[in-house]
Amino acid sequence: MRNSFSLLAFLCKVPVDLLEEYAEFVGLAETHLGSCIPWRTIEALEADRRSMAVVRQAIVEAPDALRDRIMQDFMDVDALADGRGIEYLLITGRCQPEPVDLALHLTHYAGSHAKALFALLEFPEVFTRALRFAHVESFGESRWHKTGRIEGAQPQVTERSQEQLRLAISNYSRLQGRGTGCTVDVEDRGDDLYVFVYPEDYTRRRMVYNAQRDLIVETFRPAFEVIYVYHRPAQTLEIYVGNGSRDREALKRYFGRAILGVELGLWSGARRVYQLEHLKYATSTFPVQPTDEVVAVRLKRLSFLDTAGEETREITLASRCEQNPNDLYAYLEQVVTESNLSLAQLAVARASFQLVFQRRQDHGRQVTRSFTLAVPNTHTYRRNDPFAPKIQELLTRWKIDVAHDTCELVSPA
């Protein structure tokens, strides 16, 4: 998600016909300056900062509510206007109660900004949900708490179970002096079940400008985010609490009771434990299944720590030929022989992989994911990447992630 936004630069990235359609949709075309925008002239000219200045002026001079809506819409479009954002739109469309294949529509537009604005206009619900997942992706890995494997969990996402979760969290907030407001929203994405909860937080005050442009102090009750992600293949739960970790254990228990049908106790195991030692042997294999939709697994780089000498030194070897999966091991054997080393004295510290998937991007290239694993439990792939669950599943299958601790279940009080 982008950290800065320029209205004029944004306007230059969107086709004129889509801008005109949007202006009519939100009512900008009915304002004084909006009705005077020479769309046909702008379309005939090369879209640049000079020709788009008149559109920007119409937006800036629009009534406050309309201007604020347009600016927020355009910033949301900009947030999804990259390869990952478009991927979220496509996945969200397929996960709708009535699935829609956005790829059939988005191929008519060349740029990411055009694709995202089209989705906002024609599929607003898909756009809103995809935007939420882009927001979730921006959370750092350290903000998430992951359990071990939860044996016996049977996810039940019914109106009753959602209401049970809502009431439990609402009562918990009330007893702490917060408000009782609480909303639960569920999105089932096949392997991953997302449950978004928005409880009411403590009363706060802030300085704002009112409609008369007077600076006033406003009292309000904000909501904070609680996000649960249950991974069905791994049977693990991740939880994000927007106001910090102090409420996490209680919120985890409420989810276990209402949605999973288990009592979740404290779990002291690590999120993951990477075992990379076996990767230094050419006998290492990375089996995949047809359902994985992975066409190639490439071990791109290995970093070793040589601890035999007086000082520890690091040795990094990179594959020189993508077509030959054994190239890296041939290179390793050469280095070991020429340097008079032994594999026993080399400890694998990091390993870099590239996965090639069957799915193709809009321009026809196959989707790839490159990531690095480091001992004991560090990785570089994004937790909210749509392919992250598959990557985690493969790492467990390949005996690379060996954190098989079971989440402790405790009896109800």
N, C-alpha and C positions, 0 to 999 in steps of 0.2 A: 504494500500500500504506500502511495507516494506521500512525501513529507511536505511538499510545496505545491502551489497551484497558481497558474497564471490564466486569467480569463481569456485574454487576447490570444495567447498561444494555443489554448484549448480550441477556440473557435476556428483557428486555421487548420486544425487537424480533422475536422468533421465535414463531411460533404454538405454542400449548400442545401440540397433538397431535404436532407434529414433535419438540418437546423430550421428550415422553414416549417416542416411538419411539426417539429417540437414547439415552435413559436405559436402555431395555431392551436396546438393541444393544450398548452398551459394558459393561453389567453394573452400572450405578449403581443400578438398581431392586432389585438383590439386596443392597445394603448396608443397614445398620440404618436410617439416616435416609432413604436413597433409597426404601426400601420403604414409608415413611410419608408420602410426598409426596401430598397430596390433589389429584390431577390434575383430577378432575371439578369440584371446588370452584373451583380456580383458573380452569378453563375457563369456568365460569359467571360469574365475576367479571371485571371489566376488568383486563387484565394490566397491572400497575404494579409499582413497586419494592417495595411492601409485600407483594403477593401472591407475588412471585418471590423474596422473601427466604428462604423455606423451601427453594426449589430451590438457591439459592446456598449455603445452609448445608450441604445434603447433599453438594454438590460439594467444599466446603472441608474437610469432615470425612471425605471418602473416603480410602481408603488412598493412599499417596504415588504409586505407579505409575499408579493409575486417575485420581487428581486431575491428575497431570501430563499424561496423555493427553487428558483432557477439555479442560483449559485450552489445550493446543496445538491441538486440533481447533477449538475455538471461535475462537481467534485466527486460524487459517487461514481459517475461514468469514468472519470479519469482514474479512479482507484482500481477499476476492473479492466482498464485499457492496456493490458499487456498479455503475454502468452499464458501466464498462470491464471489471470483473471478470466480470460476467455475459456480456459479449461474448466474453471469452476462453473461458469455459465452452462457449458455443455453437460457436465455431470449433474448439476442441479436440475436441468431440464429432464434428464433421463430418470431422476429420482422423484419426480412429481407424482401425485396420485393418478393423474392422467399424463403419462410420459409424453414429452415432446422432443423431437430430434432437432435441436437448434442448428446443428451443422448444415442442414438442408437450407436454412434461411441465411445463415451468416456467410455462406460462400459467395453471396451476391455482393459483399462489401469487402474492400481491400484492407482497410486499416482497422486496428484494434479499437480505436475510438468510435469509428462508425459501427462496428459490431456491437459494442457495449451500449451505445445510444439507441440502436435499433431494438435491442433486447429490452431496454427501459420502456420504449414506446409500445412495443407489441406484446411483450411478456413481462409485465411489471412484477408479478409475484415471483417468477423465476429470478429476475434481476435482484429483488430485495433479498431473497434467500442466498443467492450467490455472494452478494455483498457482505452478508453476515459471516459467511465462511472465510472471505478475505480478511475480515476483521479478526476472526478467531486465529487465522494464520499468523497474525502480527504478534501474538503473545509469545514471549520467550519460553524456551524449554523449561527453564527453572521455575516458571510459574505453575507448572502442571505437576500433580501428584499422581503417580501410577501405582496401582496395587499389583500383587502377584496374581497368579491364576486363581480364579474363584470357582471352586468345585461346587456343583449343585445349583448354579444360578440358572433360573428360568425367566428371562425377561418377559414381562407382561406390560404392554403399553395399551391400556384401556382407559376409558374415561374415569373409571373408578380408581385405578392405580394412580393416574395423574392427579386426581383430586386428593387422594390420600397424601401424595407427596406435597402438593400445594398447602394443604392444611397443616402438615407437620412443620414445614419451614415457616409458614405464617405464624404459628403459635410460638415457635422458637424465637422468631424476631420480636414478637410482642413481649415476651418475657424479658428480653434484653433492653426494652425501652424503645425499640424501633416501631415502625408502623406495621399494620397487618396486611397491607397490600402485597400480593404475590401472584405472578403469572407464570404458567408452565407452557412451554411450546416444544413439540417433539418433531424431529426429522429423522426418519429411518433411511439410511443409505446402504442397505444391504448388509455388508460385513460390519458396518459401524452404525450404532444407534446413538444419536445425539439428542440430549435433553437439555433445553435451555430454561433456566429458572431466573426470574427477576424479582427478588424480594425488595420490600421497602426498607430503606436505610434510616439512619438517625437524621433528625431535623438539622438543617444547615441554613446559613444565611450567606447571601452574596450580594455584591453591588452590581446593579444592572441599570440600563437606561430604559425608561418607559416610552410609550408612544409619543409623548410630548418632549422627549429628549431630556427629561429630568433624571438626574442620578439618584436612585433610590436603593434602599436595602430591602431585599426580597427574602422571605422565609419560605423554604420548600423542603420537600422530602424526596430525595433522589432514590433511584433504584440502583442496585449493583448486580453484577452478573455472576451466576453460578452455572457452569457448563459441565455436564457429565458426558463422557464418551465411552460407551461400552463396546469393546472389540469382540465380536462373536467368535472369530476363529481362535483367538488367543485366550478368550474368556477372561479378559482383564478390563479394569475400569480406570479411566483417567478423570480427574476432577480439577477444574479451575475455579477459584473463588476470587472475585474481583476486588474484594476489600481486604485481602490478606488471608493468611493460613489459620488464624485463630479459631475460625468456625468450621474448619475443614472436616474434622473427625465427626462432628455431629451431623453435618450435611451429608457426609458419606453414609452414615448409618441410616438416615432417613431414606436415601435412595435405595440402599440394599433392601430395606423392609418393603418399600412401596413398589419398586420396579423389578428387582431381582429375586425377591422372595427369600432372602437370606439375611442373617445378622452379620454385618461386617465389623470385625474388631480391628485393633491396631495392627498394622503390618510393618515389620521392621526390615524387610528385605530390600535389596537394591532394585532400582528400576530395571537395570539390565547389567549383565556381566559378560564382557566380551573375552572369548578365548581365541587367540589368533595364532598360537604356536604351531598348530598343524598346517598353517598356510605356507610354511617355508618348505614343505615337501611337495614334490611334483605329483604325488599321488592324490593330492587334494582334489575333490570333485564338488561340483555345485549343481546337483540334480534339480530339474524343473519338471513340472507336469503341464499337460496341455491347458488345464484350467488356469495356470499362472499367466498365460499369454506373454511369456518371456521367450524371445527368440535367441538371445545371446547373453552370456554372463562373462564379463572380462575383468580379470584381476590386473589392474593397471599399474599398481605401485606397491612396494613393500618397503617399510622402514624398519631397520634392525638396530638394537643396542648391543654393541660389542663390549662385554663386561670382563673380558679375560685379561686385559691390560691393566696398567696402573690407573689410567683414566678411562672412564666410559666414553665411547665415541659412537656416533650415529652414522649408519650407512643406509642410504636410500637408493633403491633400484627401481627403474621405470621400464615398463614394457616398450619395446621398439617396433613391434609389429602387431597390429590389431588382428590380423588374419590368423596369426599363429598363437593359440592360447598357451603353448609351452615356451614361448619366447622368453618370458620373464624368468622361468626356471633354468633355461639354458644360460642366460646371462648370470644368474645367481651362481650356478655351478662354476662358470668361468671366473667370477670374482673370488669365490672361495678358494679355488685352486691357485690362482695367481697370487693371492694375498696370504697363502698358507694359513687359512682359517678353517674352522670346522663349524658345521651347522649347530652343534651342541652349544657353542659359546655365543651364538647369535640369538637374541630374544626378539621376537616380532613385537614392535611397539605400535605400528600403524599399518593399515591396509586400505588401499583405495580400489573401489569397484566401479564398474559401469554396467548397468542393466539396459538392454535394448528390448522394448516392448513391441507387440504386434500393432498396437494402436498407432495411427499416423496423425500428425498435426495438419493444420489447414493447408500448408504448402507442400504436403506430401511426404515429408520426412518422418521417419519412425520416432516415436517418443523415447527418449533416453533419460536415465537418472544416474548421475555420478555422485558418489559420496565416499567419505573416509571414515573409518572406524579406528578408535585409539583405545588402548588398554588404560584403565579398566572398563570404562563405561561411557565413552564419548563418541558421538556421531555427528555428522554434518548434514544429514538429510533433514528436511523440515518435518516436524511432527504432524502438521496439518496438510502435508502434501497428499493428494488423492492416492498416490502410490505407496505412501508410508506403511499402511497395514500390510501390504503385500511384501514390502522390503523386510519388515519385522518378522513376518511369517517365514520367509526364506532364510533369514539369518538363524532362526531357531531350528529350522529343518537341517541346515548345514552345520549345526553344532558350533556356531560362532557365538550366538547369544545363548549362554548356558544358565541364565537366571531362571531356574525352574521352581523357585520358592512358591509355595502355595499360600494364598491369602488366608489368614487365620479366621475361622468362623467361631463366633462365641454364641452361647445360648442367650435367648431373651432374658432380660432381668425379671 
